[in-house]
Amino acid sequence: MALDSFLLELLEDPVDHGPLLYLESASVLYNPRRGVAYEVRGSIPVLLPNEARAVTDEERDQYGADPAARSTGRPSS
């Protein structure tokens, strides 16, 4: 199940407080600055620092190239 657009505007990384990339196909919220991914279980993002996992080089390339990735945070005006 996809995350709601309103919820995506509110989400940020709990450690560096920056935006994340939401990859619905992988059910993760990815922080390219820190190289970690947070799991999305059902429609619930698990944004606990101790639950984050390091992404592999292959995942980093895949996540960065995904045209369907959506950025979290408020859109800049």
C-alpha positions as CSV (number, residue, x, y, z in Angstrom):
1,M,0.0,0.0,0.0
2,A,1.4,3.4,-1.0
3,L,2.0,6.1,1.5
4,D,-0.3,9.1,1.5
5,S,1.0,12.3,-0.1
6,F,0.3,14.3,3.0
7,L,2.3,11.9,5.1
8,L,5.2,12.1,2.7
9,E,5.3,15.9,3.2
10,L,5.9,15.3,6.9
11,L,8.5,12.6,6.9
12,E,12.2,13.2,7.4
13,D,15.2,11.2,8.5
14,P,15.2,11.0,12.3
15,V,19.0,11.4,12.5
16,D,19.9,14.2,10.0
17,H,16.4,15.6,9.6
18,G,16.7,15.8,5.8
19,P,14.4,14.5,3.1
20,L,14.1,10.8,2.2
21,L,13.3,9.1,-1.1
22,Y,10.2,6.9,-1.0
23,L,10.5,3.8,-3.2
24,E,7.1,2.1,-3.2
25,S,8.3,-0.8,-5.2
26,A,10.9,-1.7,-2.6
27,S,8.8,-0.6,0.4
28,V,11.6,1.6,1.8
29,L,12.4,5.2,2.6
30,Y,16.0,5.8,1.5
31,N,18.4,8.4,2.8
32,P,21.2,8.8,0.1
33,R,23.2,11.1,2.4
34,R,23.6,8.4,5.0
35,G,23.3,5.4,2.8
36,V,20.5,3.8,4.9
37,A,17.0,2.6,4.2
38,Y,14.0,2.4,6.6
39,E,11.4,-0.3,6.0
40,V,7.8,0.6,5.3
41,R,5.6,-2.2,6.8
42,G,2.2,-2.1,5.2
43,S,1.5,1.6,5.2
44,I,3.6,2.4,8.3
45,P,7.1,3.8,7.9
46,V,9.5,2.5,10.6
47,L,11.7,5.5,11.1
48,L,13.7,4.2,14.1
49,P,17.4,4.8,13.9
50,N,18.2,1.3,15.2
51,E,15.9,-0.2,12.6
52,A,17.7,1.5,9.6
53,R,19.8,-0.8,7.5
54,A,22.8,0.0,5.3
55,V,22.1,-0.3,1.6
56,T,24.3,-2.2,-0.7
57,D,26.1,-0.5,-3.7
58,E,23.6,-2.3,-6.0
59,E,20.6,-1.0,-4.0
60,R,22.1,2.5,-4.0
61,D,22.4,2.5,-7.8
62,Q,18.9,1.0,-8.1
63,Y,17.3,3.5,-5.7
64,G,19.0,6.5,-7.2
65,A,17.9,5.6,-10.8
66,D,14.3,4.8,-9.9
67,P,12.1,7.3,-11.9
68,A,9.1,6.5,-9.5
69,A,11.1,7.6,-6.4
70,R,9.3,10.4,-4.5
71,S,11.0,12.8,-2.2
72,T,9.6,13.5,1.2
73,G,9.3,16.9,2.8
74,R,7.4,19.9,1.6
75,P,7.8,20.8,-2.1
76,S,10.0,23.9,-2.5
77,S,8.2,26.9,-4.0
